[in-house]
């Protein structure tokens, strides 16, 4: 129910909390209670207040199978249609935003399944109906198209993007100009590897007017050595480093061990483009020729 603007740290839409609670209490919660029967109702919250108390500020995630998801949508439509007292018609045009993450390994090393990534994905995740998802009238499907260059050598090697070449590529693609920080959101856009001036990673968005035409939203070129310290790795605080205390040594040793173990593997580079499914399908044949 919120949308943050691209060029501003402020939200473009900020729906009042009262409306959030109205949706939860009078539509979503009753619909969830109706689709689950005996033996399942014990796990369902009764109100937004109960949900907040149980969640304690965290986001709760629950697995919903395709049958229950369809039943949930049907119940929501029924509740809105049959309402007489709560003015629920304001929610009549609701829609879902579905987010699938971390599925890189589902379609890597699957050459035996086919040469088309969409065919491979459909084979390993049969629940996805790409024909339906490709039709704009059914909603907007945005996909990250990633191309990796991984070294194959007798000895482990590390690949790094040359920022001079990458900047030129981003400029030709007419993205926003890569810079150290996005002043509006105070987020980094250009990442150097250590103290190397000309090697690192770049991430940038496409200008809104251009993105709406070419259906490309975002591009990032990064180095896969990032995977070594990706996650909840805790780096030492300045105060601990100054005192050279046990916390400092423990965290430094953890990082040293991570890099020592990583010497056994090679790390390449990756270029990712976030675009509509129609654009990705059009780009794939060209990308194969280039690569």
C-alpha positions in Angstrom: 0.0 0.0 0.0 3.0 2.3 -0.2 5.2 3.3 -3.1 8.6 5.1 -2.7 9.5 7.5 -5.5 12.6 6.9 -7.6 14.0 10.5 -7.3 12.9 11.2 -3.7 13.3 9.7 -0.3 9.6 10.3 0.3 6.7 7.9 -0.4 4.5 8.8 -3.3 1.6 7.1 -1.6 1.1 6.7 2.1 -2.2 5.1 2.9 -3.4 5.8 6.5 -3.0 3.1 9.1 -6.7 3.1 9.6 -7.3 1.9 6.0 -4.6 -0.8 6.5 -6.4 -2.0 9.6 -9.7 -1.9 7.8 -8.4 -4.1 5.0 -6.9 -6.5 7.5 -9.8 -6.7 10.0 -12.8 -6.7 7.6 -11.4 -8.4 4.5 -8.2 -10.3 4.8 -8.6 -11.8 8.3 -12.2 -13.0 7.7 -11.2 -14.5 4.3 -8.3 -16.4 5.9 -10.5 -17.8 8.6 -13.0 -19.0 6.1 -10.6 -20.9 3.9 -9.0 -22.9 6.8 -11.0 -25.6 8.6 -10.8 -27.6 11.8 -7.2 -28.2 12.8 -5.9 -25.1 11.1 -7.9 -22.3 12.7 -5.8 -22.4 15.8 -2.9 -20.9 13.8 -5.0 -18.0 12.4 -5.0 -14.6 14.1 -8.3 -13.0 14.9 -7.4 -9.3 14.5 -4.7 -6.9 13.4 -3.9 -6.2 17.0 -3.3 -9.9 17.7 -1.1 -10.2 14.5 1.0 -7.2 15.6 1.4 -8.6 19.1 2.5 -12.0 17.9 4.8 -10.6 15.2 6.5 -8.1 17.6 7.6 -5.9 14.8 8.8 -8.7 12.5 7.2 -9.8 9.2 5.5 -13.2 9.3 5.7 -15.4 6.3 3.3 -18.3 5.6 3.3 -20.8 2.8 0.1 -20.8 0.8 -0.5 -23.4 -1.9 -2.2 -22.5 -5.2 -5.5 -24.0 -4.2 -5.7 -21.9 -1.0 -4.5 -18.8 -2.8 -7.4 -19.1 -5.3 -9.9 -19.7 -2.4 -8.5 -16.7 -0.6 -9.1 -14.5 -3.7 -12.6 -15.8 -4.1 -13.4 -15.1 -0.5 -12.0 -11.6 -0.7 -14.2 -10.9 -3.8 -17.2 -12.3 -2.0 -16.7 -10.3 1.2 -16.3 -7.0 -0.8 -19.3 -7.8 -3.0 -21.7 -8.7 -0.2 -20.6 -5.9 2.2 -23.4 -3.5 3.2 -22.0 -1.6 6.2 -18.3 -1.1 6.1 -17.8 0.6 2.7 -15.4 -2.1 1.5 -15.9 -1.1 -2.1 -12.8 1.0 -1.9 -10.8 -2.3 -2.0 -12.6 -3.6 -5.1 -9.6 -3.3 -7.4 -7.1 -5.0 -5.2 -4.2 -6.9 -6.7 -1.3 -9.1 -5.5 2.5 -8.5 -5.8 4.2 -11.8 -5.9 8.0 -11.9 -5.3 10.2 -15.0 -6.0 13.8 -14.7 -4.9 16.8 -16.9 -4.6 16.0 -19.2 -7.6 19.3 -18.8 -9.5 20.4 -22.4 -8.8 17.1 -23.8 -10.1 18.0 -23.0 -13.7 21.8 -23.1 -13.6 23.6 -26.2 -14.8 20.4 -27.4 -16.5 21.7 -27.7 -20.0 20.2 -31.2 -20.3 16.7 -29.7 -19.8 16.9 -27.2 -22.7 18.6 -24.1 -24.1 15.8 -21.8 -23.3 15.8 -20.5 -19.7 12.0 -20.2 -19.7 11.7 -23.8 -20.7 14.1 -24.8 -18.0 12.2 -22.8 -15.4 8.9 -24.2 -16.4 10.4 -27.7 -16.0 11.9 -27.2 -12.6 9.1 -24.9 -11.3 6.0 -26.3 -13.0 3.6 -24.1 -11.0 4.7 -21.1 -13.0 2.6 -20.5 -16.1 4.8 -18.3 -18.2 2.3 -18.0 -21.1 -0.2 -16.5 -18.7 2.4 -14.3 -17.0 3.6 -13.0 -20.4 0.2 -11.4 -21.2 0.1 -7.8 -20.0 -3.7 -7.9 -19.5 -3.1 -10.5 -16.7 -0.7 -8.2 -14.8 2.9 -7.1 -15.0 5.7 -9.6 -14.6 9.2 -8.3 -14.0 12.2 -10.6 -14.2 15.9 -10.3 -13.5 18.0 -11.5 -16.4 21.5 -12.4 -15.2 24.5 -13.3 -17.3 27.5 -14.7 -15.5 31.1 -15.1 -16.7 32.8 -17.8 -14.7 36.4 -18.7 -15.1 37.4 -22.3 -15.8 41.0 -22.8 -15.0 43.3 -25.3 -13.3 44.0 -22.7 -10.6 41.3 -20.6 -8.8 40.9 -17.2 -10.4 38.9 -14.1 -9.6 37.2 -11.9 -12.2 36.6 -8.2 -11.7 34.7 -5.6 -13.7 36.8 -2.8 -15.2 34.8 0.2 -14.2 35.9 2.2 -17.3 34.4 -0.3 -19.6 31.3 -0.8 -17.4 30.6 2.9 -17.2 30.8 3.1 -21.0 28.3 0.2 -21.3 25.9 1.9 -18.8 26.2 5.2 -20.7 25.4 3.4 -24.0 22.3 1.8 -22.3 21.2 5.3 -21.2 20.8 4.5 -17.6 21.2 7.3 -15.0 24.8 8.3 -14.6 26.5 6.0 -12.1 27.9 7.9 -9.1 29.2 7.1 -5.7 25.9 7.8 -3.9 22.3 8.5 -4.8 21.8 11.8 -3.1 18.0 11.3 -2.8 18.1 7.9 -1.1 21.7 8.1 0.2 22.4 4.6 -1.2 25.7 3.6 -3.0 25.7 3.2 -6.8 29.3 2.6 -7.5 31.4 0.1 -5.5 35.2 -0.1 -5.7 36.9 -3.4 -4.8 39.1 -2.5 -1.9 41.5 0.3 -2.9 41.4 -0.5 -6.6 40.3 2.7 -8.4 39.2 1.2 -11.7 37.7 -2.1 -10.6 34.4 -2.8 -8.8 30.6 -2.9 -9.3 28.0 -0.5 -10.6 24.2 -0.4 -10.1 21.8 2.2 -11.6 18.2 2.7 -12.6 16.9 3.8 -15.9 15.2 7.2 -16.1 11.5 7.0 -15.6 10.6 8.3 -19.1 13.0 5.8 -20.8 12.1 2.9 -18.5 8.4 3.2 -19.4 9.2 2.9 -23.1 11.9 0.1 -23.1 10.4 -1.7 -20.1 13.8 -1.9 -18.4 14.0 -0.8 -14.8 17.4 -1.5 -13.3 20.8 -2.8 -14.1 23.7 -4.0 -12.0 27.2 -5.3 -12.8 28.9 -6.8 -9.9 31.7 -9.2 -8.9 30.8 -12.6 -7.5 33.6 -12.4 -4.8 30.8 -10.5 -3.0 29.3 -13.9 -2.3 32.1 -14.6 0.2 30.9 -12.1 2.7 27.2 -12.0 1.7 24.7 -12.4 4.5 24.9 -11.5 8.1 28.6 -11.2 8.4 29.4 -8.8 11.2 32.4 -6.5 10.6 34.2 -5.0 13.6 33.1 -1.7 15.1 35.6 1.1 15.3 35.4 1.1 19.1 36.3 -2.6 19.2 39.1 -2.2 16.7 40.5 0.7 18.8 40.4 -1.4 21.9 41.6 -4.5 20.1 39.3 -6.5 22.3 38.0 -10.1 22.0 35.0 -9.1 19.8 37.4 -7.4 17.3 39.6 -10.5 17.1 36.7 -12.9 16.8 35.1 -11.0 13.9 38.4 -10.5 12.1 39.3 -14.2 12.5 35.8 -15.1 11.1 36.4 -13.0 8.0 40.0 -14.3 7.6 38.6 -17.9 7.7 36.0 -17.1 5.1 38.6 -15.7 2.7 41.0 -18.6 3.4 38.3 -21.2 2.5 37.3 -19.1 -0.5 40.8 -19.6 -2.1 39.7 -23.0 -3.2 37.1 -21.6 -5.6 37.0 -19.3 -8.6 34.8 -16.2 -8.7 33.5 -14.6 -11.9 31.4 -11.5 -12.7 27.7 -11.0 -13.3 25.5 -8.5 -15.2 21.9 -8.3 -14.2 19.0 -6.5 -15.9 15.6 -6.1 -14.4 12.9 -5.8 -17.1 9.5 -6.9 -18.1 9.0 -10.5 -19.1 8.2 -9.4 -22.7 11.5 -7.5 -22.9 13.5 -10.4 -21.5 12.1 -12.8 -24.0 13.0 -10.4 -26.8 16.5 -9.9 -25.4 17.4 -13.6 -24.9 18.2 -14.4 -28.6 20.4 -11.3 -28.9 22.1 -12.0 -25.6 23.0 -15.6 -26.7 24.6 -14.2 -29.9 26.7 -11.6 -27.9 27.8 -14.2 -25.3 
